[in-house]
Amino acid sequence: MTDKKNIPFGKPFIAGKELYYIAQAVMEGHLSGDGPFSARCENWLERHIGAPKALLTPSGTDALELAALLLDIGPGDEVIMPSFTFVSTATAFVLRGAVPVFVDIREDTLNLDERLVEAAVTPRTRAIVAVHYGGCGCEMDALRAIADRHGLALVEDAAHALGASYRDKPLGGFGDLACFSFHETKNVISGEGGALVVNRPELVERAAVIRQKGTNRQQFLAGQTDKYTWVDIGSSFVASEIVAAFLWGQLERVEEITAKRMNIWRQYHSALAPLAKRGEVSLPEPPAHCHVNGHIFYLLVRDENARNSLLRQLNGQGVNAVFHYVPLHSSPAGLRYGRSHGNLAVTESVAQRLLRLPLFFDMESDDVERVVAAVSACHA
Ligand SMILES: Cc1ncc(COP(=O)(O)O)c(C=O)c1O
């Protein structure tokens, strides 16, 4: 039961046998990466997404950095992405010397506006990064067509998106590469954690090498080579088996986790519908072909003052609602390393008007009612 006085924004949770599996990993004496729990998690991701390969990484950030290395992104290359995203979407490419090119988002999904992307393509463009905000799929058909027309890589930043789908196919299965996060704020967690999904078979072998510090250790362990040596660039992108053991306890319960979060999401949506009808707030309205996963429930209000005042009032009542991203294009490092394509009016407006309501696995229906009552009281 949640503390009556304070409803946190989010909370790490145990869904099933996580602690038992960690004990099992310890007893079996395999604590570094790529043990039996890592294999279970990776096989699950491969089956769920229909991908040739999934590789666990220590974080979603590492999965993005591995993606940038694997795509040979280099100095002066341009990578199209939204500005309304987490810093790692950009830093992964900036670390390689590339320039993030920020394109505006759609107000209905808060995702990259696919209608603006093609005009941002230049001879230096190498990739498009589609961030599925709150688990709502970007328009992957349109983005794939643009990527193919211009010979660009398509990368999904699927940090929010495990368990969500686009046109009935799981997100993570559309890009050449997809990057997941299992940070404790996500739907499925392992404290810190992530995965790179490789959808192009010809990239699988090199992905394993880069992830293993640039060595052919994976091939060596599989008996495919008699030497274990340095063959390429790489870094330390392997997740520990302890983390994988915890993650496996969650992945086996993913349907239950998603269903629970979606119940909360739906409860918010229907209870707040009257406020939306009166034009006091806007609610997320995912397109019919995008099935979301209950990762985020957000409200858009009139302006920044209304948002800040609502946040103050909710926090004052022990409801820890929060805002979200400060747009990257206006941040100090974004100004230094990136550039904007056209104006980013929707991004700027949404960043000022958005707040996220508490949503976590153990949240009870009473807690949701309390949040709804607090939001409604602010609009009485
Ligand atoms: C959209 C997005 N991309 C990437 C990341 C990075 O994931 P991690 O925290 O696992 O490094 C996050 C984390 O919040 C995110 O929200």
The ligand as a Gaussian input file, in Angstrom:
#p B3LYP/6-31G(d) Opt

LIG

0 1
 C       14.415000       8.377000     -24.561000
 C       15.570000       7.851000     -23.754000
 N       16.662000       7.410000     -24.386000
 C       17.707000       6.899000     -23.712000
 C       17.702000       6.810000     -22.334000
 C       18.915000       6.288000     -21.626000
 O       18.671000       5.090000     -20.946000
 P       19.540000       4.693000     -19.656000
 O       19.089000       5.538000     -18.514000
 O       19.238000       3.235000     -19.466000
 O       20.965000       4.922000     -19.982000
 C       16.577000       7.239000     -21.634000
 C       16.563000       7.147000     -20.157000
 O       15.792000       7.741000     -19.465000
 C       15.483000       7.780000     -22.356000
 O       14.376000       8.211000     -21.716000

